[in-house]
Amino acid sequence: MGIAALLTLLPAAFWPARRAADSAVEDAGALFWMLVGVATIGPVALEIAAGGGMWRSGFSATLWTIVSSTMIVFVIVSLISRSVRRLRILLMPYVVILAVIALLWSSVPGHPVSGAGMTTWLQVHIGISLVTYALITLAATAALAVWLKARTLRKRAASGWTDALPAVADGERLQRRLLFCAETVLGLGLLSGMATQFLVAGSLIALDHKTILSIAAFVVLGILLLLQHGSGLRGRAAARFVLIVYLLITLAFPGVTFVTDIILS
């Protein structure tokens, strides 16, 4: 099933991008929606079939959940913004890499949680966390697209495949909007996490690695948004901030799972 899900991702990841003159037509047409639709259905179907009414918390399962949520959010945002659709050329190969890693570690047993153990607050918290990670993934992809596009223009090199990426101004605008949405959802995630912790243990905050890294990401992301609003921070400096936030969120979510299920098992 994992191999089948991986195969559904490959067409969207490796379908060659056209020149800039044709990329807008491609991203708005049936081909784009067919590719990303298949790439979304595959991982989601795997999650539904493999879950069996239980939450899978192993490293491989976590990566597949990230792939599924990222694709769902990508499709939803693509319905609103054509610039997001043009991130396919960068996002899809990355998603394929995650899927390959998930397949390689699929033999490592996880720790499933039954439906009875999934309280309403815990389900809300998990859903918010997945949306946050997907939004920051898209923001990091937009930051990389801006950096690549600006680098090509600065060097006056033959653009080639970078023609399919959003324009620099569009990419920066998209990055700011995604970061604002991610900051809002991450704040809600921290609040839902506090509510879950209070219901389970009677305390608001558990000072574990995941909580500390999530709070750090929230603070860094807030600083970045303030700097962009106040001083117009952009380009490579903004991209570094975005990548720092993405690193912190990655360490907090799949990173902690990797340490507990792979290194310490």
C-alpha positions in Angstrom: 0.0 0.0 0.0 2.9 2.3 0.8 4.4 1.7 -2.6 1.1 2.3 -4.3 0.8 5.6 -2.4 4.3 6.6 -3.5 3.5 5.9 -7.1 0.5 8.3 -7.0 3.0 11.0 -6.0 5.5 10.5 -8.8 3.6 12.0 -11.8 3.0 15.3 -10.1 6.6 15.4 -8.8 8.4 14.6 -12.1 6.1 16.0 -14.8 8.3 18.6 -16.5 7.5 22.2 -16.0 6.9 24.2 -19.1 8.3 27.5 -20.0 6.9 30.6 -18.3 4.6 31.4 -21.2 2.8 28.1 -20.8 3.1 27.5 -17.0 0.2 29.7 -16.1 -2.0 27.8 -18.5 -0.7 24.5 -17.2 -1.3 25.4 -13.5 -4.9 26.5 -14.2 -5.8 23.5 -16.4 -7.1 20.0 -16.0 -3.6 18.5 -16.0 -2.6 20.2 -12.8 -5.7 19.2 -11.0 -5.5 15.6 -12.2 -1.8 15.3 -11.1 -2.3 16.8 -7.6 -5.7 15.1 -7.2 -4.1 11.6 -7.7 -1.2 12.6 -5.5 -3.6 13.6 -2.7 -5.9 10.6 -3.0 -3.0 8.1 -2.7 -1.6 9.1 0.7 -5.0 9.9 2.1 -6.3 6.4 1.1 -3.3 4.8 2.7 -4.0 6.7 6.0 -7.6 5.6 6.0 -6.9 2.0 5.1 -3.8 1.6 7.4 -5.3 3.5 10.4 -8.3 1.2 10.9 -9.9 3.7 13.3 -6.7 4.1 15.3 -4.2 7.0 15.4 -0.7 5.7 14.3 2.1 7.5 16.0 5.2 5.7 14.6 7.9 7.5 12.6 6.8 6.1 9.2 3.1 6.8 10.0 3.9 10.3 11.1 5.7 11.0 7.8 2.7 9.6 5.8 0.4 11.8 7.9 2.5 14.8 7.1 2.4 13.9 3.3 -1.4 13.6 3.4 -2.0 16.8 5.3 0.5 18.7 3.2 -1.2 17.6 0.0 -4.7 18.4 1.4 -3.7 21.9 2.4 -1.8 22.4 -0.9 -5.0 21.6 -2.9 -7.2 23.8 -0.7 -4.8 26.8 -1.0 -4.4 26.1 -4.7 -8.1 26.7 -5.1 -7.5 30.2 -3.8 -4.1 31.2 -5.3 -2.6 30.4 -8.6 0.8 31.3 -7.3 0.6 28.4 -4.9 0.0 26.0 -7.8 3.3 27.0 -9.3 5.1 25.7 -6.2 4.4 22.2 -7.4 7.8 21.9 -9.1 9.5 22.3 -5.7 7.0 20.9 -3.3 6.2 17.6 -4.9 9.8 16.2 -5.1 10.1 17.0 -1.4 6.9 15.2 -0.6 8.2 12.2 -2.6 11.4 12.2 -0.5 9.3 12.1 2.7 7.3 9.2 1.3 10.5 7.3 0.4 11.8 7.7 3.9 8.5 6.6 5.3 8.7 3.4 3.2 12.2 2.7 4.3 11.2 2.9 8.0 7.8 1.2 7.6 9.1 -2.0 9.4 9.6 -0.1 12.6 6.6 -0.7 14.9 4.6 2.3 16.0 2.4 3.0 19.0 -1.2 3.2 17.9 -3.8 4.9 20.0 -7.3 3.6 19.9 -10.3 5.7 19.2 -11.2 5.6 22.9 -8.0 7.2 23.8 -8.5 10.1 21.4 -10.3 12.8 23.3 -11.9 15.6 21.4 -9.3 18.1 22.5 -6.5 15.7 21.5 -8.1 15.3 18.0 -8.4 19.1 17.6 -4.8 19.5 18.8 -3.5 17.0 16.3 -5.5 18.5 13.4 -4.3 22.0 14.2 -0.7 20.7 14.4 -0.9 19.1 11.0 -2.4 22.2 9.4 0.4 24.3 11.0 3.1 22.0 9.7 1.6 22.0 6.2 1.3 25.8 6.1 4.9 26.3 7.2 6.0 23.7 4.6 4.3 25.7 1.9 5.8 28.9 3.3 9.3 27.4 3.3 8.7 26.2 -0.3 7.6 29.7 -1.3 10.8 31.2 0.4 13.0 28.7 -1.5 11.2 29.7 -4.8 11.8 33.4 -4.1 15.5 32.7 -3.4 15.9 30.7 -6.6 14.0 33.2 -8.7 16.0 36.2 -7.3 19.3 34.3 -7.7 18.5 33.6 -11.4 17.6 37.2 -12.0 20.6 38.5 -10.1 23.1 36.4 -12.1 21.2 37.0 -15.4 21.5 33.4 -16.1 19.2 31.4 -18.4 16.2 30.8 -16.3 14.9 27.5 -17.7 12.8 25.6 -15.2 12.7 28.5 -12.7 10.3 30.2 -15.2 7.6 27.9 -13.8 8.1 29.4 -10.3 6.0 32.4 -9.1 7.4 35.8 -9.7 9.5 37.2 -6.9 6.9 39.7 -5.8 4.1 37.1 -5.9 6.3 34.6 -4.0 7.1 37.1 -1.2 3.4 38.1 -0.9 2.4 34.4 -0.8 5.1 33.7 1.8 3.9 36.4 4.1 0.3 35.3 3.9 1.2 31.7 4.6 3.3 32.7 7.5 0.5 34.8 9.0 -1.9 31.8 8.7 0.7 29.5 10.1 1.3 31.8 13.1 -2.4 32.0 13.8 -3.0 28.3 13.5 0.2 27.6 15.6 -1.1 29.9 18.3 -4.4 27.9 18.3 -2.3 24.7 18.5 -0.5 25.9 21.6 -3.8 26.8 23.2 -5.4 23.4 22.3 -2.2 21.7 23.6 -2.5 23.5 26.9 -6.2 22.5 27.1 -5.3 18.8 26.4 -2.5 18.9 29.0 -4.8 20.4 31.6 -7.5 17.8 31.0 -5.0 14.9 31.2 -2.5 16.1 33.9 -4.1 19.1 35.5 -1.3 21.5 34.4 -1.2 23.9 31.5 2.2 23.3 30.1 4.5 20.2 30.0 8.0 21.4 29.4 9.0 18.7 27.0 11.1 19.0 23.8 8.0 19.3 21.6 6.4 22.1 23.6 9.7 24.1 23.9 10.4 23.8 20.2 6.8 24.8 19.3 6.9 27.9 21.5 10.3 28.8 20.0 8.9 28.5 16.5 5.9 30.6 17.5 8.2 33.3 18.8 10.6 33.3 15.8 7.7 33.3 13.4 6.2 36.3 15.3 9.5 38.2 15.1 9.7 37.5 11.4 6.2 38.8 10.7 7.0 42.0 12.8 10.2 42.5 10.9 8.5 42.1 7.5 5.8 44.5 8.5 8.1 47.1 10.1 11.3 47.0 8.1 10.3 45.2 4.9 12.5 42.2 5.6 12.6 40.1 2.5 14.8 38.0 0.2 17.5 35.8 1.6 17.2 37.2 5.1 13.5 36.4 5.3 14.2 32.9 3.8 16.6 32.2 6.6 14.0 33.0 9.2 11.4 30.8 7.4 13.8 27.9 7.3 14.7 28.3 11.0 11.0 28.1 11.8 10.6 25.1 9.6 13.5 23.4 11.3 12.1 24.1 14.7 8.7 22.7 13.7 10.3 19.7 12.1 12.3 18.9 15.2 9.1 19.3 17.3 6.9 17.1 15.2 8.6 14.3 13.2 12.0 14.9 14.8 10.8 13.9 18.3 9.1 10.8 16.9 12.3 9.8 15.1 14.3 10.1 18.3 11.8 8.1 20.4 10.9 5.4 17.9 14.2 4.9 16.0 17.2 6.1 18.0 15.9 5.2 21.5 14.0 2.1 20.6 
